[in-house]
Amino acid sequence: MASGSADQLVQLLGETIECPICLSSVDDPRLCPACSKLFCHGCIRQWLQKEELENGSSKCPNCKCNRTLEDFVSFRSGSAIDALKSLVDSKNDSSISRVSEGQTVCPEKVQQGLRKLLLETEAVFIETEQRITQELDKQRALLKQSKDNLIKTINIMVQQEFREIHKQFHDKIEEANAWSDILTKNLDKHQIKLETAKYMVENELIENLLHKRPELEQTCAKLVEDLKVTSPNVKPYQFNSQLIPEASAWKFSVRKYSAARSSNEVQYSDLVTDDIGSVWRLEVHPNGYDDAKNMSLSIFLQLYSGIEGQYHYSVELLGANRSHVYEDETYFELRKGWGQNHFIDLKALQESYLLEDGLELRFSVRALNLIDKYEKMKKRASLLAAEVEHLKKETKPDCLNHVFTVRNVVEAAKNFGCLYSDVLTDDLGGSWRLQIFPGGNGECKGNFLSIFLELCNGIPNKYEFTVALLHRAEKKVVKKTLEYCFQPALPFGWKTFLGREEFINNGYIQKDSLSIRLTITPPSALQKFNYLRQYHERALATMPLARPESSSVVEEPKPSSSHEPLEARLRKSSISFVKNLFTKSPSTEQPQ
């Protein structure tokens, strides 16, 4: 009987610490402060997140009170809940062992328990399936809405573009119609004059015609002159589109065409730059290229430098009354020309397009569309950024940039000693070293790491210097910069470079050593040249005058154009050479 009471007690305790969500013993228990019901931490967190997502507020699954995860009470390890779990688990284990030892159990209860377990599992499956279906349906609806909105926006832009192009078209049609009316009236007047002259010739007596002949000839000449200059003043029109980028266009004139054709010397336009930054030039073969020699004018467009890719281009030969145009889209590679061998027949060129032994061309280039232009501009920006970084490195006036290691740091920190770096020589001629006090210096002893820079030997000047205390983690590198006019043997730096605790405990000391990067920089490149000249002048001033050794053969000294001492002449010559070296601008050559 006592055993039955104990089992009932254990069963009651087991129900008390059973999670209502997963129906198992609570794991990492959380207590609802309103209904005192226990839940697993993971179960109640998922429940509250689902409630928040679906209903906009989170509620306790037992008492339905508004609660957040922080409202649920947690239990420390070793609390009474852990003891109850151990008791229930041990009792369940003993029950299982008794069953395994051959004790009889009620089959109906086992079957009932399994059915209950299956029903709970099936309920979780159905709930999960419904939740996933709802989430996927919601994602599909959002995707469709985004797609419809984007298509709607694009359609609005396209329709607006259609309306704008139709407007441009109708405007030009109206202009052409207006010219048609003007020219029709003008031609009617000329036709009346012509018909009058014809009637006079056909119906007048020969004697009268002899008298009127000069008048008729003058009338016909005037008609011919007027008819030749009669033309519509309508220029070739290109439609403007907001969806297609505007082309970059240039003109190129070829003069003395006859001489150029005789020698077939290739004519190059100037280098021109489009709105992306690519450089182009037009290549003209006056007497034809390859299979077009002596037959046609050959023209090629060349991408001299810039972004390779697909481009739309056109070349137009300008004439007095009409133009000859070729346009195409192709992939341009650097320094490779694209165009036409047989651009125009040489006979047609001479008859209609040569003016004063010269011809005029207009060529243009553009990206295929706005997206293509944007991609090319991104590539151009990347190239420019890389070029800027390269130029920064070339013009950076660093005169010393060195990483070194100092050792015996722990002992120096205990004894408040000073550690010295090796003496480092810059590219001007000065020598430097760092003084490191791991235990601090002066009034900062015991509280900070102190670092000072000393000009051991050199000319006093202003420098900017940077000291970086290196660390394996890039984010923990400590870097500090100062600017100071250094005097020899007078160190300058930081008494409070880094706090002692952070310095010792954050991994800066590796194998009893520190790694430090020292960078010393003059204020500008011009100042660096000035400092170099000072060092050069000092070196010349301290140079001993060379004296010839005694020898049996004495060479006659070469005559000098000056009576100055050799040392002074050498110093002036060297200073002049340095000045010329630093002030001479690099020569630029025009590409051929």
Secondary structure, 3 states (H helix, E strand, C coil): CHHHHHHHHHHHHHHHCECCCCCCECCCEEECCCCCCEEEHHHHHHHHHHHHHHHCCCECCCCCCECCHHHCEECCCCCHHHHHHHHHHHHHHHHHHHHHCCCCCCHHHHHHHHHHHHHHHHHHHHHHHHHHHHHHHHHHHHHHHHHHHHHHHHHHHHHHHHHHHHHHHHHHHHHHHHHHHHHHHHHHHHHHHHHHHHHHHHHCCHHHHHHHHHHHHHHHHHHHHHHHHCCCCCCCCCCCCCCCCCCEEEEEEECCHHHHHHHCCCEECCCEECCCCCEEEEEEECCCCHHHCCCEEEEEEEEEECCCEEEEEEEEEECCCCEEEEEEEEEECECCEEEEEEEEEHHHHHHHCCCCCCEEEEEEEECCCHHHHHHHHHHHHHHHHHHHHHHHHHHCCCCEEEEEEEECHHHHHHHCCCEECCCEECCCCCEEEEEEECCCCHHHCCCEEEEEEEEEECCCEEEEEEEEECCCCHHHCEEEEEEEEECECCCEEEEEEEEHHHHHHCCCCECCEEEEEEEEECCCHHHHHHHHHHHHHHHHHCCCCCCCCCCCCCCCCCCCCCCCCHHHHHHHHHHHHHHHHHHCCCCCCCCC
